[in-house]
Amino acid sequence: MSQITRKDEKEMIILNFLRCEGFSTRKLLGERLGVTRTSISRSLQRLKTRGLLLEVNRSHEDDHRSPALWGLTPTGAFEATDDGEYTHFDLNRVSEITLQHDLDVQRARIKAIHLGWIEWLGGRELRRKAVTERSTWLQVPDAFG
């Protein structure tokens, strides 16, 4: 029986976080894991090399150096799911204002995790629930904990 290494554990946390959130930045993923920039960079590159993650560089008109976004490839999304439903990252499906808002919600989630919260439903999961339970959901919150 093989033991799960810290490297494997970090990679599972990254894949699960991206499955729930859709995308993130290197900095936020490093904060989520509580690791250095070098450590998170190595983990992300390993996952990218295995074809599980993609890195999307982007820029705005007023800021030439926006952080790159990391998201799941179709293969990564499939590997990260346990219920057969998966969505990979596509920057074209996210507006800039939604992107900034989602990153702010991720910051709040990471702070909550570090404060001991274990129950967190993010916007993507809540929107899925809202679609199947339309009469229950008049508005969908950003998160629920």
C-alpha positions as a Markdown table, in Angstrom:
| # | Residue | x | y | z |
|---|---|---|---|---|
| 1 | Met | 0.0 | 0.0 | 0.0 |
| 2 | Ser | 1.5 | 3.4 | -1.0 |
| 3 | Gln | 1.5 | 6.3 | 1.3 |
| 4 | Ile | 0.4 | 9.7 | 0.2 |
| 5 | Thr | 3.4 | 12.1 | 0.1 |
| 6 | Arg | 3.2 | 15.8 | 1.0 |
| 7 | Lys | 3.7 | 16.5 | -2.7 |
| 8 | Asp | 0.7 | 14.3 | -3.6 |
| 9 | Glu | -1.4 | 16.0 | -0.9 |
| 10 | Lys | -0.5 | 19.5 | -2.2 |
| 11 | Glu | -1.4 | 18.5 | -5.7 |
| 12 | Met | -4.8 | 17.1 | -4.6 |
| 13 | Ile | -5.5 | 20.3 | -2.7 |
| 14 | Ile | -4.7 | 22.4 | -5.7 |
| 15 | Leu | -6.9 | 20.2 | -8.0 |
| 16 | Asn | -9.8 | 20.3 | -5.6 |
| 17 | Phe | -9.5 | 24.0 | -5.0 |
| 18 | Leu | -9.5 | 24.7 | -8.7 |
| 19 | Arg | -12.4 | 22.3 | -9.3 |
| 20 | Cys | -14.4 | 24.3 | -6.8 |
| 21 | Glu | -13.3 | 27.8 | -7.8 |
| 22 | Gly | -12.7 | 27.4 | -11.5 |
| 23 | Phe | -9.4 | 29.3 | -11.6 |
| 24 | Ser | -6.9 | 31.0 | -9.3 |
| 25 | Thr | -3.6 | 32.7 | -9.1 |
| 26 | Arg | -0.2 | 31.4 | -8.1 |
| 27 | Lys | -0.2 | 33.7 | -5.1 |
| 28 | Leu | -3.7 | 32.6 | -3.8 |
| 29 | Leu | -2.9 | 28.9 | -4.3 |
| 30 | Gly | 0.4 | 29.4 | -2.4 |
| 31 | Glu | -1.6 | 31.1 | 0.4 |
| 32 | Arg | -4.1 | 28.2 | 0.4 |
| 33 | Leu | -1.3 | 25.7 | 0.9 |
| 34 | Gly | 0.8 | 28.0 | 3.1 |
| 35 | Val | 3.9 | 27.5 | 1.0 |
| 36 | Thr | 6.5 | 29.7 | -0.6 |
| 37 | Arg | 6.4 | 31.0 | -4.1 |
| 38 | Thr | 9.0 | 28.6 | -5.2 |
| 39 | Ser | 7.2 | 25.6 | -3.7 |
| 40 | Ile | 3.8 | 26.5 | -5.3 |
| 41 | Ser | 5.5 | 27.2 | -8.6 |
| 42 | Arg | 7.1 | 23.7 | -8.6 |
| 43 | Ser | 3.7 | 22.1 | -7.8 |
| 44 | Leu | 1.9 | 24.0 | -10.5 |
| 45 | Gln | 4.6 | 23.3 | -13.1 |
| 46 | Arg | 4.4 | 19.5 | -12.3 |
| 47 | Leu | 0.6 | 19.6 | -12.8 |
| 48 | Lys | 1.0 | 21.6 | -16.0 |
| 49 | Thr | 3.6 | 19.1 | -17.3 |
| 50 | Arg | 1.2 | 16.2 | -16.6 |
| 51 | Gly | -1.5 | 18.0 | -18.7 |
| 52 | Leu | -3.8 | 18.7 | -15.7 |
| 53 | Leu | -3.4 | 22.5 | -15.4 |
| 54 | Leu | -3.1 | 25.3 | -17.9 |
| 55 | Glu | -1.7 | 28.8 | -17.2 |
| 56 | Val | -3.3 | 31.8 | -18.9 |
| 57 | Asn | -1.4 | 35.0 | -19.0 |
| 58 | Arg | -3.6 | 38.1 | -19.3 |
| 59 | Ser | -3.3 | 41.8 | -19.2 |
| 60 | His | -5.6 | 44.8 | -18.8 |
| 61 | Glu | -5.4 | 48.2 | -20.5 |
| 62 | Asp | -4.3 | 50.0 | -17.3 |
| 63 | Asp | -2.1 | 47.2 | -15.8 |
| 64 | His | 0.4 | 45.5 | -18.1 |
| 65 | Arg | 1.4 | 42.9 | -15.6 |
| 66 | Ser | -1.7 | 41.0 | -14.3 |
| 67 | Pro | -1.1 | 37.7 | -12.6 |
| 68 | Ala | -1.5 | 34.6 | -14.7 |
| 69 | Leu | -4.5 | 32.5 | -14.0 |
| 70 | Trp | -4.3 | 28.8 | -13.4 |
| 71 | Gly | -7.2 | 26.4 | -14.2 |
| 72 | Leu | -8.0 | 22.8 | -14.9 |
| 73 | Thr | -7.6 | 21.4 | -18.4 |
| 74 | Pro | -10.3 | 18.9 | -19.5 |
| 75 | Thr | -8.1 | 16.1 | -18.3 |
| 76 | Gly | -7.4 | 17.8 | -15.0 |
| 77 | Ala | -11.1 | 18.5 | -14.4 |
| 78 | Phe | -11.9 | 14.9 | -15.1 |
| 79 | Glu | -9.2 | 13.7 | -12.7 |
| 80 | Ala | -10.3 | 16.2 | -10.0 |
| 81 | Thr | -13.9 | 15.1 | -9.9 |
| 82 | Asp | -15.5 | 12.2 | -8.1 |
| 83 | Asp | -19.1 | 12.7 | -9.2 |
| 84 | Gly | -18.6 | 12.6 | -13.0 |
| 85 | Glu | -19.5 | 16.2 | -13.4 |
| 86 | Tyr | -16.6 | 18.4 | -14.4 |
| 87 | Thr | -15.8 | 21.8 | -15.9 |
| 88 | His | -12.5 | 22.9 | -17.3 |
| 89 | Phe | -11.2 | 26.5 | -17.3 |
| 90 | Asp | -11.9 | 28.7 | -20.2 |
| 91 | Leu | -10.9 | 32.4 | -19.8 |
| 92 | Asn | -13.4 | 33.3 | -22.5 |
| 93 | Arg | -16.3 | 32.3 | -20.3 |
| 94 | Val | -15.3 | 34.8 | -17.5 |
| 95 | Ser | -15.7 | 38.5 | -17.7 |
| 96 | Glu | -13.0 | 40.7 | -16.1 |
| 97 | Ile | -15.3 | 42.0 | -13.4 |
| 98 | Thr | -16.5 | 38.5 | -12.5 |
| 99 | Leu | -12.9 | 37.4 | -12.5 |
| 100 | Gln | -11.8 | 40.0 | -10.0 |
| 101 | His | -14.9 | 39.4 | -7.8 |
| 102 | Asp | -14.2 | 35.6 | -7.8 |
| 103 | Leu | -10.6 | 36.2 | -6.8 |
| 104 | Asp | -11.8 | 38.4 | -3.9 |
| 105 | Val | -14.2 | 35.6 | -2.8 |
| 106 | Gln | -11.2 | 33.2 | -3.0 |
| 107 | Arg | -9.2 | 35.4 | -0.6 |
| 108 | Ala | -12.1 | 35.3 | 1.9 |
| 109 | Arg | -12.3 | 31.5 | 1.5 |
| 110 | Ile | -8.6 | 31.0 | 2.1 |
| 111 | Lys | -8.8 | 33.2 | 5.3 |
| 112 | Ala | -11.8 | 31.2 | 6.5 |
| 113 | Ile | -9.9 | 27.9 | 5.9 |
| 114 | His | -6.9 | 29.2 | 7.9 |
| 115 | Leu | -9.3 | 30.2 | 10.7 |
| 116 | Gly | -10.6 | 26.6 | 10.8 |
| 117 | Trp | -13.7 | 26.7 | 8.6 |
| 118 | Ile | -14.3 | 23.3 | 7.0 |
| 119 | Glu | -17.8 | 23.8 | 5.5 |
| 120 | Trp | -17.6 | 26.1 | 2.5 |
| 121 | Leu | -19.8 | 26.1 | -0.6 |
| 122 | Gly | -18.5 | 28.4 | -3.3 |
| 123 | Gly | -20.5 | 30.2 | -5.9 |
| 124 | Arg | -20.0 | 27.6 | -8.6 |
| 125 | Glu | -21.4 | 24.9 | -6.3 |
| 126 | Leu | -24.3 | 27.1 | -5.2 |
| 127 | Arg | -25.2 | 28.0 | -8.8 |
| 128 | Arg | -25.3 | 24.3 | -9.7 |
| 129 | Lys | -27.7 | 23.7 | -6.7 |
| 130 | Ala | -29.8 | 26.7 | -7.7 |
| 131 | Val | -30.3 | 25.3 | -11.2 |
| 132 | Thr | -31.7 | 22.1 | -9.9 |
| 133 | Glu | -33.7 | 23.7 | -7.1 |
| 134 | Arg | -35.0 | 26.9 | -8.9 |
| 135 | Ser | -38.0 | 27.4 | -6.6 |
| 136 | Thr | -35.8 | 27.4 | -3.4 |
| 137 | Trp | -33.2 | 29.9 | -4.7 |
| 138 | Leu | -34.4 | 33.4 | -5.2 |
| 139 | Gln | -30.8 | 34.7 | -5.1 |
| 140 | Val | -27.5 | 32.8 | -5.1 |
| 141 | Pro | -24.9 | 34.0 | -2.6 |
| 142 | Asp | -21.2 | 34.2 | -3.4 |
| 143 | Ala | -20.5 | 31.5 | -0.8 |
| 144 | Phe | -22.1 | 29.7 | 2.1 |
| 145 | Gly | -20.3 | 28.4 | 5.1 |
